Amino acid sequence: MRGWQRILLLIFPYFLVVGIFQLVGVLIAGVDYSNVEAVKTSQQHVIVAFFTFFGTFALLWFFMKYVDEEKFVNLGFQIKNRIKDINLGVILGLVIMGAGLLILISLNQVQFIKFNVSVIDITLAILVYIFVAFTEEALFRGYILRNFMGSFNNYVAIIASSVLFAVAHGFNPNMDWFSYLNLFLAGILLGATYIYTKNLWFPIALHFSWNFFQTLFGFNVSGQQFYSLIEFKITDKNMLNGGDFGFEGSIFSIAAQVLLIASVFVYYERIKPKKIQI
């Protein structure tokens, strides 16, 4: 079975199995699933994210063992010599979101209101975005991109997986064409190192840090509200500040992602003749 065929085979079981796990999480968390606009509490976010993570990993483990006939760790979880990748991913997310907030404040795109300090909510936010990062990277980079790379050249594979990554967020609130473009580029950025290293630790760390510091600094994350340490008011919702979608819907997000994508490809193409650690 070719890579793209395994991805097709995954679709129905994914919606069935992960959907069941999510439903269990929603029921345990006490979420009002009859109201799609209901805002979940931090605790509810954690519970639903955990069950999504658990269902996704259980299904991917089954597919790796019985369909791909490989070890689960081969998705890209080899940890040896990857501490630098994790540190770099976390630092990049912090720097990009911090710089983005300072630029928007200087341009009077957002106005600072107050700090909203809650150690419990910060801890819950860390947990939520750890679960989200592991879930989405294992699925979209570890399994989908990996299998596309087995069927097509790397550039076609990363484009196809990034399209799926953007489309998968289609039910998020406040989506528009510019949000899809941002999410597509996010898929390219998160997959860029994977096509060279086949390792998930850098994209997991960057994905976590990008989301966590985005919400911590007051932005919505992919259109969704969560706890924020910094509270600000958007003076005029537009493509500079991302509006209700968050920083990911801004021009500055596009610029940051394009710069990082170019940097990744230039770096790995330069060291290509040397041995790249996998």
C-alpha positions in Angstrom: 0.0 0.0 0.0 1.4 3.4 -1.0 1.6 6.4 1.3 -1.3 8.3 -0.2 -3.4 5.2 0.1 -2.7 4.8 3.8 -3.7 8.4 4.3 -7.1 7.8 2.5 -7.5 4.7 4.7 -7.0 6.8 7.8 -9.7 9.3 7.1 -12.8 7.4 8.1 -11.3 5.7 11.2 -9.9 9.1 12.3 -13.3 10.8 12.3 -14.9 7.8 14.0 -12.4 7.0 16.7 -11.2 10.5 17.5 -14.8 11.7 17.3 -15.8 9.2 19.9 -12.9 10.2 22.2 -13.8 13.9 21.7 -17.4 13.2 22.6 -16.4 11.4 25.8 -14.1 14.3 26.6 -17.0 16.8 26.0 -19.3 14.8 28.2 -16.8 14.5 31.0 -15.9 18.2 30.8 -19.6 19.2 30.9 -19.4 21.2 27.7 -22.7 22.4 26.2 -22.3 20.8 22.8 -25.7 21.9 21.7 -24.4 25.5 21.6 -21.5 25.8 19.2 -20.8 29.4 20.3 -20.4 28.4 24.0 -17.0 29.4 25.4 -15.3 26.6 27.2 -13.5 27.1 30.5 -9.8 26.4 30.8 -10.5 23.1 32.5 -12.9 22.1 29.8 -10.3 22.9 27.1 -7.7 20.7 28.8 -10.1 17.7 29.1 -11.2 17.9 25.5 -7.6 18.4 24.2 -6.4 15.4 26.2 -9.1 13.1 24.8 -8.3 14.3 21.3 -4.6 13.7 21.9 -5.3 10.2 23.4 -7.6 9.2 20.6 -5.3 10.4 17.9 -2.2 8.7 19.4 -4.1 5.4 19.9 -5.2 5.4 16.3 -1.8 6.3 14.9 -0.2 3.6 17.0 -2.6 1.1 15.5 -1.9 2.2 12.0 1.9 2.3 12.5 1.8 -1.2 13.9 -0.7 -2.9 11.6 -0.8 -0.8 8.4 2.6 0.7 8.0 4.2 -2.2 10.0 6.7 0.1 11.7 7.5 1.3 15.2 5.5 4.2 16.5 8.6 6.1 17.3 9.4 6.2 13.6 6.8 9.0 13.2 9.6 11.2 14.4 9.8 10.9 18.1 13.5 9.9 18.4 14.7 12.2 21.2 18.5 11.8 21.0 20.3 15.1 20.2 17.0 17.0 20.0 17.1 19.2 23.0 18.5 22.1 21.0 15.6 21.7 18.5 13.1 21.9 21.4 14.8 24.9 22.9 15.0 26.7 19.5 11.3 26.0 18.8 10.2 27.4 22.1 12.4 30.5 21.8 11.2 31.3 18.2 7.5 31.2 19.3 8.2 33.6 22.2 10.3 36.0 20.1 7.8 36.1 17.2 4.7 36.7 19.4 6.5 39.2 21.6 7.9 41.1 18.7 4.4 41.0 17.0 2.7 42.4 20.1 5.3 45.2 20.5 5.0 46.2 16.8 1.2 46.3 16.9 1.3 48.4 20.1 3.8 50.8 18.5 1.5 51.1 15.4 -1.5 51.7 17.7 -3.2 48.6 16.3 -3.8 47.4 19.8 -4.1 49.2 23.1 -2.9 47.6 26.4 -5.6 47.4 29.1 -4.2 45.3 32.0 -2.4 42.2 33.1 -4.6 39.2 34.1 -2.3 37.0 36.2 -3.5 33.4 37.0 -1.0 30.7 37.7 -3.7 28.0 37.4 -4.8 29.3 33.9 -1.2 29.6 32.7 -0.6 26.0 33.8 -3.8 24.9 32.0 -2.8 26.8 28.9 0.5 25.0 28.9 -1.2 21.6 29.1 -3.8 22.5 26.4 -1.1 23.6 23.8 1.2 20.7 24.6 -1.7 18.3 23.8 -2.6 20.3 20.7 1.0 20.4 19.4 1.6 16.7 19.9 -1.7 15.8 18.4 -1.5 17.9 15.2 2.2 17.3 14.6 1.9 13.5 15.0 -1.0 13.5 12.6 -0.1 16.1 10.0 3.7 15.9 9.9 4.4 12.5 11.5 1.9 10.5 9.6 0.4 12.5 6.7 3.5 14.3 5.5 5.6 11.2 6.1 3.4 9.1 3.9 3.0 11.7 1.2 6.8 11.8 1.1 6.7 8.1 0.4 4.5 8.7 -2.7 5.6 12.1 -4.1 8.6 14.3 -4.1 9.1 16.4 -0.9 7.8 19.6 -2.3 4.5 18.1 -3.5 4.2 16.2 -0.2 4.7 19.3 2.0 2.2 21.4 -0.1 -0.4 18.6 0.0 -0.1 18.1 3.8 -0.2 21.9 4.4 -3.4 22.2 2.4 -5.0 19.4 4.5 -3.7 21.2 7.7 -5.4 24.5 6.6 -8.6 22.8 5.6 -8.8 20.8 8.9 -9.1 24.2 10.7 -12.0 25.2 8.5 -14.6 24.9 11.3 -12.6 27.3 13.5 -14.4 30.6 14.2 -13.5 33.8 12.3 -12.0 32.0 9.3 -11.5 33.8 6.0 -9.2 33.4 3.0 -6.3 35.2 4.7 -6.6 32.9 7.7 -6.4 29.9 5.3 -3.3 31.4 3.7 -1.7 31.8 7.2 -2.5 28.2 8.2 -1.2 26.9 4.9 2.1 28.7 5.5 2.1 27.4 9.0 1.9 23.9 7.6 4.9 24.6 5.3 6.9 26.0 8.2 6.1 23.1 10.6 6.9 20.6 7.9 10.0 22.2 6.5 12.4 20.7 8.9 10.6 17.3 8.9 11.3 16.7 5.2 15.0 16.9 6.0 15.2 15.3 9.5 12.0 13.1 9.7 11.9 14.3 13.3 9.0 16.0 15.1 10.6 17.7 18.1 11.3 21.1 16.5 7.8 21.4 14.9 6.2 20.2 18.2 8.1 22.8 20.2 7.5 25.6 17.7 3.8 24.7 17.4 3.4 24.7 21.2 5.3 27.9 21.7 3.5 29.7 18.8 0.1 28.9 20.3 1.0 29.3 23.9 2.6 32.8 23.7 0.0 33.9 21.2 -2.8 33.4 23.7 -0.6 34.5 26.7 0.0 37.8 24.9 -3.7 38.5 24.4 -4.4 37.1 20.9 -7.0 34.6 19.9 -5.5 31.3 18.7 -6.8 30.3 15.2 -9.9 32.3 16.0 -10.5 30.7 19.4 -10.5 32.5 22.7 -8.5 31.3 25.7 -7.0 32.7 28.8 -4.6 35.7 28.2 -2.0 37.1 30.6 -2.1 40.4 28.7 -5.5 42.0 27.9 -5.6 44.5 25.1 -8.2 46.2 22.9 -8.0 46.0 19.1 -8.4 49.6 17.8 -9.6 48.5 14.3 -9.8 44.9 13.2 -7.8 44.4 10.0 -5.0 42.4 8.4 -2.3 44.2 10.3 -3.5 42.9 13.7 -5.4 39.8 12.6 -8.7 40.8 14.1 -10.7 38.1 15.8 -8.7 35.3 14.3 -5.6 36.4 16.2 -2.0 37.1 15.2 -2.1 34.2 12.8 -4.5 36.3 10.7 -2.1 39.2 10.3 0.3 40.3 7.7 3.2 40.2 10.2 2.5 36.5 10.7 2.8 36.0 7.0 6.1 37.8 7.0 7.5 35.9 9.9 6.5 32.5 8.5 7.9 33.3 5.0 11.2 34.4 6.6 11.5 31.3 8.7 10.5 29.0 5.9 13.2 30.5 3.7 15.7 30.2 6.5 15.0 26.5 7.1 15.3 25.6 3.4 18.5 27.6 2.9 20.1 26.1 6.1 19.3 22.5 5.2 20.2 22.8 1.5 23.6 24.2 2.6 24.3 21.3 4.9 22.7 18.7 2.6 26.1 17.3 1.5 26.9 16.7 5.1 25.1 14.1 7.2 21.8 15.3 8.6 20.8 13.7 11.9 17.6 11.6 11.6 
